[in-house]
Amino acid sequence: MGQLNAYEVGSGDVVRITVFGHADLSGSFTIDGSGFVAFPLIGNVQVSGLNTNQLTRKIAARLRPDFLKNPRVSVEVVNYRPFYIIGEINKPGSYPYVNSMMVINAIALAGGYPPRAKENRVLILRANDNERLKIPADSSTIIMPGDVIEIPERMF
């Protein structure tokens, strides 16, 4: 997934925030359902929709100058939110995101297609799509964290 720097964190992701020289301020933080992390000293910080570079700058700016003179901050995503697969699939549900996963891998993870699945009509609802549009996908479409994959039922 080449656009990992452009990946926007969201609810359910776990980020590791390191403030160099300050182990007491560093750690792993889960982004809550409202898109916030509770960070030492500065309290709740809205992070949903930010990429790791933007999040790094935001944490550093909130620490400066009241708490640290020149904070050096690093942020990385350590656990992505799950993706979901629904509809005509043997084991619908949520599954842990794996980097560079394609639709075909997700279908295999969910136990494959049952006989009534419309295999050539897979749809994806992207987690970061504010318009909530379902887009057509094929077996090689890359899945992103939080995506919902829908397999429609075939009408005989």
N, C-alpha and C positions, 0 to 999 in steps of 0.2 A: 504494500500500500504506500505508494510514493507520496501521497498527500497527508502524511501523518502530522506534519507541522500545521497543516490547515485543519486538522481534526478538531472539532469543537467539543469540549467536554460537556457532560450533562449529568442529570440525575442518575445515580447508580454507578458512575465511574469512580474509581479510587485513584487518587493522585498522590505521588510522593513529593512533598515540598521540603527542600533542603535549604536552610539558611546557614551558610558556611561559617564555622566558628561558633555556632549556637545550636548545639544538639538538643537543647530544651525547646527550641522552636521548630525543630525538624520532625517529620514523621509522615505517616500515610493517613490520608483524610478521605472519607467517603462523601461524595457530593449528595446532599439530601434531596428529597422530592421537590423542594422549591428552588434547587439550583445553587445552594449555599454550602460553604464549608465553614466549620467553626475553627478558627485559627487562634493560637495563643496570642495574647496581648491585644490584638486588633479586633477580636470577636468574629461575628459572622461576616463572610465576604461572598458577594454574589459572583459566581464563577461560570455558571451555565452559559454556553454560547461563546466562550473564549477559547482560543487555542493556547497551547502551553507557553508560547512566547508572550502573549498578552497577559496571561495569568502570572507569569514571572514578573513582569513589569508592574502589575497591579499590587501584588504582595509587597514588592520592594518599595513602591511608592507609599503604601499604607504604613510600613515600618519606619520610613524616613520622614522627618527628622526626630519625631517624638521618642522613638524607642531605640533606633540604631542610627549611627551617623552615616555609614555607607554600606547598607546591607547588600550582600551578594546572595542571590536567590536562584535556585534551580528547581524546575518543575518537570515531572515526567508522569505519564499515565502508566500505572502499574497493573490495573485491572479494568478492562472495558466493560460497560454495561452489556447485558445479554442481548441477543437478537431473538425474534419470535417466529415461529412457523405455525400457521393455522390452516384450517380447511381440510381438504381431502389428502391427508397424510397419516401414516400409521401411528405416529406418536407426536401429536401436536403439543406445543408448549414452548418454554423459553430454554435457550441453550447458551452456554458460554461462548463469547466471541473469540475467534482465533484469527490472527492476522492473515490477510490475503485469502480468506475463505470465499469460495464461490457457491452459487446456488446448489450445484450438484453435490457439494460436500454437506451442505445443510440438509438436503433431502436424505442423503445417506444417514446422517446423524439422527434424523427423525424417523428412521425405520423404512424409508422408501415410500413409493406410491401404492395405495390400494387400487383395486380394479376400477373404481369409479372416478379416479383422478383425471383431470384434464391436463395431461403432462405438458402440452405445448402452449399453455396459457397461464404461466406463472406470473404473478404480480408482486411488486415490492412497494411498500409504503416506507419511504425514507424517514428516519427519525428527525433529520434536520430540515424537512420540507414543511414550511409553515402553511403551504396551501393544501397539504394532506392529499396529494394526488397519488394514485396507484399507477406505477409505471410498469410496462411489460418487461420481463426479464427472460433470459435463457439460462442454460446450465452453466455458462461461463461468467455470468454477471457476478461482480464482486459484492459481497455483503459488508455492510458497515454496522458498527455497534448500535443497538436500538432499533434496527430495521425490523419490519414485519413482512414476512414472506407469506403470501396467500396462494393456496393451490385450490382452484375452483373445482366443482363437481361436474363431471361429464354427464350430459343428458343422452341417454341411449336412444 
